[in-house]
Amino acid sequence: MNQQSDSLFLEKLEESVRNGTFVKLSLGNYKGNEEALKQLFVKPVVLKNNKMLAFNYRYQTKDIFKNFSEQESIVLIKNYVAEGFNIATLFTTAEEHILEKTVKGGLRLRTKKLEQQKQVVVAHDKQKKRLILAKDNLYLQELGLTGADGVVFKNAQDKYKQINQYIEILSPLIKEFPVGTIKNVVDMGSGKGYLTFALYDYLLNHQQKANVVGVEFRKDMVGLCNAIAQKANFDQLSFVEGTIDSYENDNINLLIALHACDTATDDAIYKGIQANAELIVVAPCCHKQIRREIEKHKAQNDLNFLTKHGIFLERQAEMVTDGLRALILEYFGYKTKVFEFVSDVHTPKNVLVVGIRNKDQGARNKDEILKKINDTKAYFGIGYHHLEKLLNIG
């Protein structure tokens, strides 16, 4: 092992990091003990005004990213060069250094001057581009998220991020339909209207004006939101007082229900199916109805070792409830997606069930889907699912 080559390479690394000429480092041909690790890439980064190095650990099926101080990074790289990786390539602004382990176990260092000087590209913190902009948005100010200067209040950052995340999720779903398809939107259980306002804003600025209605049973919230809509000149946005199950509208293109409790989510899906809505998006909250059914009938199945524990039973009830909702949507001719989104402290539930109406408006395998619904109910000892009962199937 040529210790001189090893030391010289690490000296070049430390010097480049210290004087700001470090461009990047790649380590390859890994033969160490960490399973499935293939390569390691390192580049400079500035986080919160601190100079650091970003490590990209490339495994066989995934990448893991970690940031370390410059001092910590040098120690880690020394260890990786000493054990594990058999080739290391260091790029500075003016040179390329390649340290390679030979067949006999020694180390060979090759250095060459670069014909063209490289630039150090430091990845700074970047403000994520938001679909809903905080600046010059009157409704965000009226809802208490921003000040008059358009800056998001510190205690409203989570809510602002949450709004943008929902719009980021809805945006590609809406874009699956031709422009002009989404003309009538209903937000079931709109609450203070954060998402309702944001969706109207998004449609207005990215597609077209649409009639958007927020349904909320609290009279004070309805009055507040209508006043803000009027102040913001959102003339096709309105809020109505009522419950999800009492609201009647047969002309819905997009139906949303975020965190409607227990069977209220089923009421919302039912309204969407009845109206032949092109797009149904729900984020369920609470799954008491199916849990009570499972507890009541105590079916004997292969999952008893899990469901005898309350916490596992609760999670199982959530998955079964939403799984059956997806099947029922498919029965009525919807393509379904169920996926997770990153939540915040105000919104602990993190599953979205999406139904996109098929162009032919019908499922070709209804008998097969119905059998799956009935088999699932029998397996878990479920007498009925509220949505199934509303739609009178089974």
C-alpha positions in Angstrom: 0.0 0.0 0.0 1.5 3.3 -1.1 0.9 5.5 1.9 2.5 8.5 0.1 -0.2 8.5 -2.6 -2.9 8.2 0.0 -1.6 11.1 2.0 -1.0 13.3 -1.0 -4.6 12.7 -2.2 -6.1 13.6 1.2 -3.8 16.7 1.4 -5.2 17.8 -2.0 -8.7 17.2 -0.7 -8.2 19.2 2.5 -6.5 22.0 0.7 -9.3 22.3 -1.9 -12.0 22.4 0.8 -10.1 24.9 2.8 -9.3 27.3 0.0 -12.7 27.0 -1.8 -11.4 25.2 -4.9 -13.2 21.9 -4.2 -15.6 21.1 -7.0 -16.7 17.5 -6.3 -15.5 14.0 -5.2 -16.7 10.6 -6.3 -15.8 7.3 -4.7 -16.5 4.0 -6.5 -15.8 0.3 -6.7 -17.0 -0.3 -3.2 -15.8 -3.5 -1.5 -16.7 -2.7 2.1 -19.2 -4.2 4.6 -22.1 -1.9 4.0 -24.7 -3.9 2.1 -25.8 -2.7 -1.4 -23.7 0.5 -1.2 -22.2 1.2 -4.7 -20.9 4.8 -4.9 -20.5 8.0 -2.9 -20.7 11.5 -4.4 -19.7 14.6 -2.4 -20.2 18.2 -3.4 -20.1 21.6 -1.5 -23.3 23.1 -0.1 -24.3 26.1 1.9 -27.0 25.5 4.4 -28.2 28.4 6.6 -25.1 30.3 5.8 -22.9 27.4 6.9 -20.4 25.8 4.5 -20.9 22.0 4.5 -20.4 19.0 2.2 -23.4 17.1 0.8 -22.9 13.3 0.7 -25.0 11.3 -1.8 -24.8 7.6 -0.9 -25.9 5.6 -3.9 -27.2 2.1 -3.1 -28.4 -0.6 -5.5 -32.0 0.5 -5.2 -32.0 3.9 -3.5 -30.1 7.1 -2.8 -29.5 8.6 0.7 -28.5 12.2 1.2 -26.7 13.5 4.2 -24.9 16.8 5.0 -21.8 17.2 7.2 -19.6 20.0 8.3 -16.3 20.3 6.4 -14.3 18.9 9.3 -16.6 15.9 9.7 -16.6 15.3 6.0 -12.8 15.1 5.8 -12.7 12.5 8.6 -15.4 10.4 6.9 -13.8 10.6 3.5 -10.4 9.5 5.0 -12.1 6.5 6.5 -13.8 5.6 3.2 -10.6 6.0 1.2 -8.8 3.8 3.7 -11.4 1.1 3.7 -14.2 0.3 1.3 -13.8 2.3 -1.9 -11.1 1.3 -4.3 -11.2 4.3 -6.5 -11.6 8.0 -5.6 -11.7 10.9 -8.0 -11.2 14.5 -6.8 -12.0 17.5 -9.0 -10.7 20.9 -8.0 -11.1 24.0 -10.1 -7.8 23.3 -11.9 -6.9 19.7 -11.4 -8.2 16.1 -11.4 -6.8 13.6 -8.9 -7.5 9.9 -9.2 -6.5 7.6 -6.4 -6.9 3.9 -7.4 -6.1 0.7 -5.5 -4.0 -1.7 -7.6 -4.4 -5.4 -8.0 -1.6 -6.0 -5.5 -3.3 -3.8 -2.9 -1.2 -0.7 -3.3 -2.4 2.8 -4.2 -1.7 4.7 -7.3 -2.3 8.5 -7.7 -2.7 10.1 -11.1 -3.0 13.9 -11.3 -3.6 16.0 -14.4 -4.2 19.7 -15.1 -7.5 20.5 -16.5 -7.5 22.2 -19.9 -10.5 24.4 -18.8 -10.9 25.6 -15.3 -14.0 24.2 -13.5 -16.4 26.4 -11.5 -17.4 25.6 -7.9 -21.1 25.2 -7.9 -22.4 25.6 -4.4 -26.0 24.4 -3.8 -27.5 27.1 -1.7 -30.8 27.0 0.2 -33.4 27.8 -2.3 -36.9 29.0 -1.7 -39.1 26.3 -3.2 -41.2 27.6 -6.0 -44.8 27.6 -4.8 -47.9 27.4 -6.9 -49.6 29.7 -4.5 -47.6 32.8 -4.0 -47.7 34.6 -0.7 -46.9 38.1 -2.1 -49.9 40.2 -3.2 -52.4 37.6 -2.2 -55.1 39.4 -0.3 -57.0 36.3 0.8 -53.9 34.9 2.5 -53.6 38.1 4.4 -57.3 38.0 5.4 -57.0 34.4 6.5 -54.1 35.4 8.8 -51.3 33.7 7.0 -49.3 36.7 5.8 -48.8 40.3 6.7 -49.5 43.3 4.5 -46.0 42.9 3.1 -46.8 39.4 1.7 -44.4 37.7 4.1 -45.8 34.4 5.6 -46.0 34.6 9.4 -43.7 32.3 11.3 -46.5 30.5 13.0 -48.3 30.1 9.6 -45.5 28.4 7.7 -46.9 24.9 8.2 -50.3 25.9 7.0 -48.9 27.7 4.0 -46.8 24.7 3.0 -49.8 22.4 3.5 -51.9 24.5 1.1 -49.2 24.5 -1.5 -48.7 20.8 -1.1 -52.4 20.0 -1.8 -52.3 22.3 -4.9 -49.2 20.5 -6.1 -51.0 17.2 -5.7 -54.2 18.4 -7.4 -52.4 20.2 -10.3 -51.3 17.1 -12.2 -54.6 15.4 -11.6 -56.5 18.4 -13.0 -54.2 18.5 -16.0 -55.2 15.0 -17.0 -58.4 16.5 -18.3 -58.8 18.9 -21.3 -58.7 22.6 -20.5 -62.3 23.7 -19.7 -63.4 20.4 -18.2 -63.2 21.5 -14.6 -65.9 24.1 -14.4 -67.7 23.3 -11.2 -65.7 22.5 -8.0 -67.1 21.6 -4.6 -65.0 21.5 -1.4 -66.9 19.4 1.1 -66.2 20.5 4.7 -64.3 23.6 3.7 -63.6 24.9 7.2 -61.9 28.2 7.1 -61.5 27.8 3.4 -57.7 27.7 3.1 -57.6 25.1 0.3 -60.8 26.4 -1.3 -59.4 29.9 -1.8 -56.0 28.4 -3.0 -57.7 26.1 -5.5 -59.8 28.9 -6.9 -56.6 31.0 -7.1 -54.8 28.2 -8.9 -57.6 27.6 -11.4 -57.8 31.3 -12.1 -54.1 31.7 -12.8 -53.3 28.3 -14.4 -56.3 27.2 -16.2 -59.5 29.2 -16.2 -62.2 30.6 -14.0 -64.4 27.9 -12.4 -67.4 28.0 -10.1 -66.0 26.9 -6.7 -68.2 26.2 -3.7 -67.1 25.5 -0.2 -69.6 23.6 2.0 -69.3 24.2 5.7 -71.8 23.6 8.6 -70.4 26.4 10.8 -72.3 29.6 10.1 -69.5 31.9 11.3 -66.9 30.3 9.0 -69.3 30.6 6.0 -69.8 34.3 6.7 -66.1 35.0 7.1 -65.1 33.1 3.9 -67.8 34.8 1.8 -66.7 38.2 3.1 -63.0 37.5 2.2 -64.1 36.1 -1.3 -65.9 39.4 -1.9 -63.0 41.5 -0.7 -60.6 39.5 -3.0 -63.0 39.9 -6.0 -63.3 36.2 -6.3 -66.7 36.5 -7.9 -67.1 32.8 -8.8 -66.2 31.5 -5.3 -68.9 31.1 -2.7 -69.5 29.3 0.6 -72.7 27.7 1.7 -73.9 26.6 5.1 -74.8 22.9 5.4 -73.5 19.4 6.0 -72.0 17.1 3.4 -74.9 14.7 3.3 -77.5 17.5 3.0 -75.7 19.3 0.1 -77.4 18.8 -3.3 -75.6 19.5 -6.6 -75.7 17.3 -9.6 -73.3 19.4 -11.6 -69.8 18.7 -10.1 -66.6 18.2 -12.0 -64.2 18.1 -9.1 -65.2 17.1 -5.6 -62.8 17.5 -2.6 -63.2 16.4 0.9 -60.2 16.8 3.2 -60.4 15.2 6.6 -64.1 14.7 6.7 -64.6 12.5 9.8 -65.5 8.8 9.4 -68.6 8.3 7.2 -68.7 11.9 6.2 -65.9 10.9 3.7 -68.3 8.3 2.3 -71.1 10.9 2.1 -68.7 13.1 0.0 -67.6 10.2 -2.3 -71.3 9.3 -2.8 -72.1 12.9 -3.8 -69.3 12.8 -6.3 -70.3 9.5 -7.8 -74.0 10.6 -8.0 -72.9 13.8 -9.9 -70.6 11.8 -12.2 -67.7 14.0 -11.1 -64.7 13.7 -13.3 -62.3 13.9 -10.3 -62.9 12.9 -6.7 -60.2 13.6 -4.1 -60.6 12.7 -0.4 -58.2 12.7 2.5 -60.1 10.4 5.0 -60.1 11.1 8.7 -61.2 8.6 11.4 -62.3 5.1 10.4 -64.7 4.2 13.2 -67.5 2.6 11.2 -65.4 -0.3 9.8 -63.5 -0.7 13.1 -66.8 -1.2 14.9 -67.8 -3.8 12.3 -64.6 -5.7 12.7 -64.8 -5.6 16.5 -68.5 -6.6 16.4 -68.2 -9.8 14.3 -64.7 -10.9 15.4 -64.0 -12.9 12.2 -61.3 -15.5 12.5 -58.6 -15.0 9.9 -54.8 -15.0 9.4 -54.5 -11.5 10.7 -55.9 -12.2 14.2 -52.4 -12.1 15.7 -52.3 -8.4 14.6 -55.8 -7.3 15.1 -55.9 -8.5 18.7 -53.9 -5.4 19.5 -55.8 -2.2 19.5 -53.3 -0.1 17.6 -52.9 -2.7 14.9 -56.7 -3.0 14.7 -57.0 0.7 14.2 -54.5 0.8 11.4 -56.0 -2.3 9.8 -59.4 -0.6 9.9 -58.0 2.4 8.2 -56.5 0.4 5.3 -59.6 -1.8 4.9 -61.9 1.2 4.9 -60.0 3.1 2.3 -59.3 0.0 0.3 -63.0 -0.7 0.0 -63.6 2.9 -0.9 -61.2 2.6 -3.8 -62.8 -0.7 -4.9 -66.3 1.0 -4.8 -65.0 3.9 -6.9 -63.6 1.3 -9.4 -67.0 -0.4 -9.5 -68.5 2.9 -10.6 -66.0 3.4 -13.4 -63.2 5.4 -11.7 -59.5 4.7 -12.0 -58.2 5.0 -8.5 -55.0 6.1 -6.8 -54.2 5.8 -3.1 -51.0 7.5 -2.0 -49.3 9.1 0.9 -48.3 12.8 1.2 -46.1 14.5 3.8 -48.2 15.8 6.6 -47.8 18.6 9.1 -48.5 18.9 12.8 -52.0 20.2 12.1 -52.9 17.3 9.8 -51.9 13.9 11.1 -53.7 11.9 8.5 -51.7 11.4 5.4 -53.5 9.3 2.8 -55.3 10.6 -0.3 -57.8 8.5 -2.2 -58.3 9.7 -5.7 -60.9 8.7 -8.2 -60.5 9.7 -11.9 -63.6 8.9 -14.0 -62.9 6.6 -16.9 -63.7 8.0 -20.3 -66.2 5.1 -21.0 -67.8 5.9 -17.6 -68.1 2.3 -16.6 -66.1 -0.6 -15.3 -65.9 -3.6 -17.5 -65.2 -6.0 -14.6 -67.9 -5.0 -12.2 -68.7 -8.7 -11.2 -65.0 -9.2 -10.4 -64.8 -6.0 -8.3 -68.1 -6.8 -6.5 -66.7 -10.2 -5.6 -63.6 -8.7 -4.2 -65.7 -6.3 -2.1 -67.8 -9.1 -0.7 -64.8 -11.4 -0.1 -63.0 -8.6 1.8 -66.1 -7.9 3.9 -66.4 -11.6 4.7 -62.7 -12.0 5.6 -62.8 -9.2 8.1 -66.3 -9.8 9.4 -67.7 -6.6 8.0 -71.5 -6.5 7.8 -71.6 -3.4 5.6 -69.5 -0.4 4.4 -71.3 2.9 4.7 -70.4 4.0 1.1 -71.6 0.6 -0.2 -74.9 1.1 1.7 -75.4 4.7 0.3 -74.9 3.4 -3.3 -77.0 0.3 -2.7 -74.6 -2.2 -4.1 -73.7 -5.7 -2.8 
